[in-house]
């Protein structure tokens, strides 16, 4: 689809009262990303950058969440309905110099790129003045009812709360999905005719259908059956339903691409994550953000990974947490390993159980097998870090760095008080508190001399 064919207007000004939240409904997250993120992602390929967003309730929060869209937000100070929102954005739409405007609700995170492109292609082929997508769900709930005439042509859309069978006839089951495509030159003269004389006292965008029909315009409804792609989110329960649908959709795509998933319905993978074929994951497991999992990596259960890279052949054992970390090929993490931002494990290195790494690099083949904290550190290849080792990197004001050379051996229960450098091949005696540099190959010991004192007990 040529991006010059249409622009888009996203309706994201509502509060979402039934969500019982102080933040805008469209910022509620699914698989680590907001509803609005998914809508933008679906629109991008067909619309490009010509996406405008109506904001209202807590507008500053929405604008802050998407700084790249800052010049394309339109404020709706009073939320007087979807028709009013369209009126507020109309001048920006006309200035976009395109033929059509796609209007979509910001609370439809299940919408897919193909839905948008297919709908626009249908409109382009039909030459409609006004088109909208309709669905036939098992439960029409609060969707607007689609009314057709005896000839099958669309006559109107009536909101659920205004629908009266005595006036409008039996319910057909076909409802409005909330996705519209408006020919700008045709609809321009209709907007001023919208009225708020209804049970809600709001201006409905759906009334444009009735007005367009009265003017003899070409009005079409593209029915997609029981599709859930346009499912709107109005409550925490519906949010959970949508998140589950996204989770399963993603898992199915991964399985078909060649990823092995055990306990697959409990594997949660965010929309920005890349998982290569040949990866093996056991659920429950969560992978979010811009994480990349390379071919041959194995992720065990109860692992959480955020914005991290796991290279080929790496093994992430159960109950490990990774955030903004890089795990090299053939590395091992966990169980119960924690990699914080800036943690880098080079090829073949190992982080064992209850080891925490922050802003530190472990060289090739280095290992810290258990009960250790490594922060603000550079650890050479082949170094062994004994249990209970701590890099004391913070003096209460500033952070300091610990440097350990290649092939060093750090004995158990050692405190390395930064800034400090341990030379290559150096040996640090267990239980030491090291405050001074240790040269290459030297033995460093800093602990109190053992004294054995005889104990004499008097008999009572």
C-alpha positions in Angstrom: 0.0 0.0 0.0 1.3 3.4 -0.9 1.8 5.5 2.2 0.4 8.6 0.4 -3.0 6.9 0.1 -4.0 7.3 3.8 -3.1 8.8 7.1 -4.3 7.5 10.5 -6.0 8.9 13.5 -5.7 7.0 16.7 -8.3 7.7 19.4 -6.5 7.6 22.7 -8.1 10.4 24.8 -10.4 8.4 27.0 -9.8 7.6 30.7 -11.1 4.0 30.7 -13.1 4.2 33.9 -13.6 0.5 34.2 -9.8 -0.1 34.3 -9.8 1.6 37.8 -6.5 3.3 37.1 -5.0 6.7 37.4 -3.0 6.2 34.1 -4.5 6.3 30.6 -6.1 3.1 29.5 -4.0 2.9 26.3 -0.8 2.7 28.4 -1.8 -0.5 30.1 0.7 -3.1 29.2 0.5 -6.5 27.5 3.7 -8.7 27.3 5.7 -5.7 28.5 4.4 -3.1 25.9 1.4 -0.7 26.0 -1.8 -1.1 24.1 -0.8 1.9 22.0 2.5 0.4 21.1 0.7 -2.5 19.3 -1.6 -0.1 17.5 1.3 2.0 16.2 3.2 -1.2 15.3 0.3 -2.5 13.2 -0.2 0.9 11.4 3.4 1.6 10.6 3.9 -0.6 7.4 0.8 0.8 5.7 0.7 4.4 7.0 4.3 5.3 7.7 4.8 8.4 9.8 1.4 10.0 9.0 -0.1 8.8 12.3 -1.9 11.3 14.5 -3.1 10.6 18.0 -5.9 12.1 19.9 -5.0 12.5 23.6 -7.0 13.8 26.5 -7.0 12.2 30.0 -3.5 12.3 31.4 -2.2 13.4 27.9 1.3 14.2 29.2 1.7 10.5 30.2 0.9 9.4 26.7 3.2 12.0 25.1 6.0 11.0 27.5 5.7 7.4 26.6 6.1 8.1 22.9 8.5 11.0 22.5 9.0 10.2 18.8 5.4 11.1 18.2 5.5 14.5 19.9 4.6 16.6 16.9 1.6 14.4 16.0 -0.5 14.5 19.2 -3.8 16.4 19.2 -5.3 17.4 22.5 -9.0 16.8 23.1 -9.4 18.9 26.3 -13.0 17.7 26.8 -13.8 14.1 26.0 -17.2 14.5 24.2 -17.2 11.3 22.2 -15.4 9.7 19.2 -17.1 12.1 16.7 -15.8 15.1 18.7 -12.3 13.5 18.7 -12.4 13.3 15.0 -13.4 16.9 14.7 -10.5 17.9 16.9 -8.0 16.1 14.6 -9.6 17.0 11.3 -7.4 20.0 10.4 -4.3 17.9 10.9 -5.8 15.2 8.8 -6.6 17.5 5.9 -3.1 18.9 6.1 -1.7 15.5 5.6 -2.6 15.7 1.8 -3.8 12.2 1.4 -7.0 10.7 0.1 -8.2 8.7 3.0 -8.0 8.8 6.8 -8.0 5.5 8.8 -9.5 5.9 12.3 -8.7 3.3 14.9 -9.2 3.0 18.7 -6.1 3.0 20.7 -7.3 0.2 22.9 -7.1 -2.6 20.2 -3.7 -4.3 20.9 -4.6 -7.4 19.0 -4.8 -5.7 15.6 -2.3 -7.0 13.1 -0.4 -5.4 10.2 -2.3 -7.7 7.8 -5.7 -6.5 9.1 -4.8 -2.9 8.4 -3.3 -3.5 4.9 -6.1 -5.8 3.8 -8.7 -3.3 4.9 -7.1 -0.4 3.1 -6.7 -2.5 0.0 -10.4 -3.4 0.1 -11.3 0.3 0.4 -9.0 1.3 -2.4 -10.5 -1.3 -4.7 -14.1 -0.4 -3.8 -13.6 3.3 -3.9 -15.8 3.8 -0.8 -16.6 7.2 0.6 -16.9 5.6 4.1 -15.9 2.1 5.1 -15.7 0.4 8.4 -14.8 -3.1 9.7 -17.5 -5.3 11.2 -17.4 -8.5 13.2 -19.9 -11.1 14.3 -18.7 -12.1 17.8 -20.4 -14.7 20.0 -21.1 -11.9 22.5 -21.8 -8.5 20.9 -21.4 -6.8 24.4 -21.2 -3.0 24.0 -20.3 -2.9 20.4 -22.4 -0.7 18.1 -25.0 -2.7 16.1 -24.8 -2.7 12.3 -28.1 -2.2 10.6 -28.5 -3.3 7.0 -31.5 -2.7 4.6 -33.4 -5.4 2.8 -30.9 -5.1 -0.1 -28.0 -5.9 2.3 -26.6 -2.4 2.2 -25.4 -0.7 5.3 -28.0 1.8 6.6 -26.6 2.8 10.0 -24.6 1.9 13.1 -26.5 2.3 16.4 -24.7 2.3 19.7 -25.7 -0.6 22.0 -27.1 1.7 24.7 -29.3 3.4 22.0 -30.5 0.3 20.2 -34.2 -0.4 20.4 -35.5 -3.6 18.6 -38.9 -2.0 18.3 -37.3 0.8 16.2 -34.3 -0.8 14.7 -35.5 -4.4 14.3 -34.0 -7.7 15.5 -30.3 -7.8 16.4 -28.4 -9.4 13.5 -25.2 -10.1 15.5 -23.1 -8.0 13.2 -21.4 -5.2 15.1 -19.0 -2.3 14.5 -15.4 -3.2 15.1 -14.3 0.4 15.5 -12.0 0.6 12.5 -13.0 3.2 9.9 -11.6 4.5 6.6 -13.0 7.9 5.6 -12.6 9.6 2.2 -11.5 13.0 3.4 -13.2 15.0 0.5 -16.5 13.1 1.1 -16.7 13.3 4.9 -15.4 16.9 5.2 -18.9 18.3 4.9 -20.5 15.8 7.3 -18.6 16.5 10.5 -20.4 19.6 11.4 -23.7 17.7 11.2 -22.8 15.3 14.1 -25.2 15.6 17.0 -25.0 14.7 20.7 -28.8 14.0 21.0 -28.5 10.4 22.3 -28.5 8.6 25.7 -24.8 9.5 26.3 -24.9 13.1 25.3 -21.8 12.4 23.1 -20.9 12.9 19.5 -20.5 9.5 17.9 -18.3 8.8 14.9 -20.7 6.1 14.0 -23.4 8.7 13.1 -21.3 9.5 10.0 -22.6 6.3 8.5 -26.2 7.4 8.7 -25.3 10.8 7.4 -23.3 9.4 4.5 -26.1 7.0 3.6 -28.6 9.9 3.5 -26.3 11.7 1.1 -26.2 8.7 -1.2 -22.5 8.0 -0.6 -20.8 4.7 -1.1 -20.8 3.1 2.5 -19.4 -0.3 2.9 -18.8 -2.7 5.8 -16.0 -5.2 5.6 -17.0 -8.2 7.8 -14.3 -10.3 9.2 -16.5 -12.8 11.0 -15.5 -13.8 14.6 -12.0 -12.3 14.4 -10.7 -11.0 17.7 -8.2 -8.7 16.1 -10.3 -5.6 16.8 -11.2 -6.6 20.3 -11.3 -3.4 22.5 -10.0 -3.4 26.1 -12.3 -1.9 28.7 -11.6 -3.8 31.9 -8.8 -5.7 33.6 -10.5 -8.9 32.6 -10.5 -8.0 28.9 -6.9 -6.9 29.3 -6.0 -10.4 30.7 -7.9 -12.0 27.8 -6.1 -10.0 25.2 -2.7 -10.6 26.8 -3.4 -14.4 26.8 -4.4 -14.3 23.2 -1.2 -12.4 22.3 1.0 -14.8 24.3 -0.5 -17.8 22.6 -0.3 -16.2 19.2 3.4 -15.4 19.7 4.2 -18.9 21.0 2.5 -20.5 18.0 4.6 -18.3 15.7 7.8 -19.4 17.5 6.9 -23.0 17.3 6.2 -22.8 13.6 9.5 -21.0 13.0 11.6 -23.8 14.6 11.8 -22.8 18.3 11.3 -25.6 20.8 8.9 -24.7 23.6 8.2 -27.0 26.6 5.1 -26.1 28.6 4.6 -23.8 25.7 1.4 -22.0 26.9 3.4 -20.5 29.9 6.2 -19.1 27.7 5.8 -15.3 27.5 7.7 -13.5 24.8 7.3 -9.8 24.1 6.7 -8.3 20.7 10.2 -6.8 20.3 12.0 -10.0 21.2 14.0 -12.0 18.6 14.2 -15.8 19.2 16.1 -17.7 16.5 15.1 -21.1 15.3 16.9 -23.8 17.2 16.4 -22.2 20.6 14.9 -24.3 23.4 12.7 -22.7 26.1 10.9 -24.2 29.0 8.0 -22.4 30.6 7.1 -20.7 32.8 9.5 -18.1 31.3 9.3 -14.4 30.5 11.4 -12.6 27.8 10.7 -8.9 27.2 12.0 -5.7 25.6 14.5 -5.9 22.8 16.1 -9.2 23.9 17.8 -11.5 21.3 18.1 -15.2 21.9 20.5 -16.9 19.4 20.3 -20.3 17.9 21.2 -23.2 20.1 20.7 -21.3 23.4 18.7 -23.1 26.1 16.5 -21.2 28.5 15.2 -23.2 31.5 12.0 -22.5 33.5 11.3 -19.6 35.8 13.7 -17.3 33.9 13.1 -13.6 33.3 15.1 -11.9 30.6 14.7 -8.1 29.7 16.6 -6.3 27.0 19.4 -8.8 27.0 21.3 -10.9 24.4 21.9 -14.6 24.9 24.4 -16.0 22.3 24.5 -19.4 20.7 25.1 -22.4 23.0 24.5 -20.5 26.2 22.6 -22.1 29.0 20.4 -20.0 31.3 19.4 -22.2 34.2 16.2 -22.0 36.2 15.2 -19.0 38.3 17.8 -16.7 36.8 17.1 -13.0 36.0 18.8 -11.0 33.2 18.4 -7.3 32.6 20.4 -5.4 30.0 23.0 -8.1 30.0 25.1 -9.9 27.3 25.7 -13.6 27.7 28.3 -14.9 25.3 28.4 -18.2 23.4 28.6 -21.4 25.5 28.2 -19.5 28.8 26.2 -20.8 31.8 24.1 -18.7 34.1 22.4 -20.0 37.3 20.4 -21.5 38.7 19.4 -18.4 40.6 21.9 -16.2 38.8 21.2 -12.4 38.5 22.7 -10.3 35.7 22.0 -6.6 36.1 22.6 -3.8 33.6 26.1 -3.8 32.1 26.8 -7.4 32.9 28.9 -9.0 30.0 29.8 -12.7 30.0 32.4 -13.6 27.4 32.6 -17.0 25.7 32.5 -20.0 28.0 32.3 -18.0 31.3 30.1 -19.2 34.1 27.9 -17.5 36.7 26.6 -20.0 39.2 23.8 -20.0 41.9 23.3 -16.9 43.9 25.8 -14.8 42.0 25.0 -11.2 41.1 26.8 -9.3 38.4 26.4 -5.6 37.7 28.4 -3.5 35.2 31.1 -6.1 35.1 32.8 -8.1 32.3 33.8 -11.7 32.8 36.5 -12.7 30.4 36.6 -16.0 28.4 36.3 -19.0 30.6 36.1 -17.0 33.9 33.8 -18.4 36.5 32.1 -17.4 39.7 30.3 -20.5 40.8 28.3 -19.4 43.8 27.4 -16.8 46.4 29.2 -13.8 45.0 28.7 -10.1 44.1 30.7 -8.7 41.2 30.0 -5.0 40.5 31.9 -2.4 38.5 34.5 -5.0 37.7 36.8 -6.3 34.9 37.7 -10.0 35.3 40.3 -11.6 33.1 40.0 -14.8 31.1 40.3 -18.0 33.1 39.9 -16.4 36.5 38.2 -18.3 39.3 36.2 -16.4 41.8 35.6 -18.3 45.1 32.3 -18.5 47.0 31.4 -15.5 49.1 33.6 -13.0 47.2 32.5 -9.4 47.2 33.8 -6.5 45.1 33.2 -3.6 47.5 32.6 -1.0 44.8 30.8 1.8 46.7 32.3 4.0 49.4 29.1 5.8 50.2 29.6 8.6 47.6 31.2 7.1 44.5 31.5 3.8 42.7 35.0 2.3 42.1 36.3 -0.4 39.8 37.9 -3.7 40.5 40.3 -5.2 37.9 41.3 -8.8 38.1 43.9 -10.1 35.6 43.8 -13.3 33.6 44.2 -16.6 35.4 43.9 -15.2 38.9 42.4 -17.3 41.8 40.3 -15.5 44.3 39.8 -17.5 47.5 36.5 -17.9 49.2 35.0 -15.2 51.4 37.2 -12.5 50.0 36.4 -8.8 50.0 38.0 -6.7 47.3 37.8 -3.1 48.3 37.8 -0.9 45.2 39.6 0.7 43.6 41.9 -2.2 43.5 43.8 -4.3 40.9 44.6 -8.0 41.2 47.4 -9.0 38.8 47.3 -11.9 36.3 47.9 -15.2 37.9 47.7 -13.8 41.4 46.3 -15.8 44.3 44.2 -14.3 47.0 44.0 -16.3 50.2 40.5 -17.2 51.5 39.0 -14.8 54.0 41.1 -11.9 52.9 40.1 -8.2 52.8 42.2 -6.8 50.0 42.7 -3.0 50.0 45.9 -2.7 48.0 46.9 -3.8 44.6 48.4 -7.3 44.1 51.1 -7.8 41.5 51.0 -10.5 38.8 51.7 -13.9 40.2 51.8 -12.7 43.8 50.0 -14.2 46.8 47.8 -11.7 48.6 46.6 -12.4 52.2 45.0 -9.9 54.5 43.4 -11.5 57.5 43.8 -11.6 61.2 46.4 -14.1 62.6 44.7 -17.2 64.1 45.1 -17.6 67.8 44.1 -20.7 69.7 43.3 -20.1 73.4 43.0 -23.0 75.8 39.6 -23.1 77.6 39.4 -24.4 81.1 36.1 -25.4 82.6 35.5 -25.7 86.3 33.3 -28.5 87.5 30.3 -27.3 89.4 
